Amino acid sequence: MLETEISEKELKALTKISSKRSISYSIRQRASIIKKNGEKKKPTQIGKELGICRKSVWHWVKEWNSVEEERNGLALSSLSEQEYEEAIMRLLWDKPKSGHPKKFSEGEKEQIRSLAKQRPESVGVPITNWTHVSLAQAASDLGYVVSISPAHVGRFLKESRY
């Protein structure tokens, strides 16, 4: 069985995190998993109590154990109770996902959104209304981006509810 030693300070923070309704459900659930594992409950029992599979329990216990050095550093720090709780909560966040890096920066997206708010004639495009195709072409012609698909333009505008 994979067990976790939890200090009183950690237990207090995990208890608060697991009961705060203003915190996302997944973070509260992870705090509960670690807390119950520290109480020497078995993963199967924790899973049943929380309505999750044993595999999820194992995963989060392993994640918690993998940051033991960081947890020990936090315990020795002079953080306030609130700061300590926030630091413990950050340890329960998802790790960044791997994948393809973003192709367009926020600045480039904002330039395209700004372009969409202008009249096409004002930037030398001889049409009366923008389409995703014409915006993509104009953004490329004006040097905002090297190239962009009309679908990307549509997503950027949708993100900003434009």
Rosetta blueprint (number, residue, H / E / L):
1 M L
2 L L
3 E L
4 T L
5 E L
6 I L
7 S L
8 E H
9 K H
10 E H
11 L H
12 K H
13 A H
14 L H
15 T H
16 K H
17 I H
18 S H
19 S H
20 K L
21 R L
22 S L
23 I L
24 S L
25 Y H
26 S H
27 I H
28 R H
29 Q H
30 R H
31 A H
32 S H
33 I H
34 I H
35 K H
36 K H
37 N H
38 G H
39 E L
40 K L
41 K L
42 K L
43 P H
44 T H
45 Q H
46 I H
47 G H
48 K H
49 E H
50 L H
51 G L
52 I L
53 C L
54 R H
55 K H
56 S H
57 V H
58 W H
59 H H
60 W H
61 V H
62 K H
63 E H
64 W H
65 N H
66 S H
67 V L
68 E H
69 E H
70 E H
71 R H
72 N H
73 G H
74 L H
75 A H
76 L H
77 S L
78 S L
79 L L
80 S L
81 E H
82 Q H
83 E H
84 Y H
85 E H
86 E H
87 A H
88 I H
89 M H
90 R H
91 L H
92 L L
93 W L
94 D L
95 K L
96 P L
97 K L
98 S L
99 G L
100 H L
101 P L
102 K L
103 K L
104 F L
105 S L
106 E H
107 G H
108 E H
109 K H
110 E H
111 Q H
112 I H
113 R H
114 S H
115 L H
116 A H
117 K H
118 Q L
119 R L
120 P H
121 E H
122 S H
123 V H
124 G L
125 V L
126 P L
127 I L
128 T L
129 N L
130 W L
131 T L
132 H H
133 V H
134 S H
135 L H
136 A H
137 Q H
138 A H
139 A H
140 S H
141 D H
142 L L
143 G L
144 Y L
145 V L
146 V L
147 S L
148 I L
149 S L
150 P H
151 A H
152 H H
153 V H
154 G H
155 R H
156 F H
157 L H
158 K H
159 E H
160 S L
161 R L
162 Y L
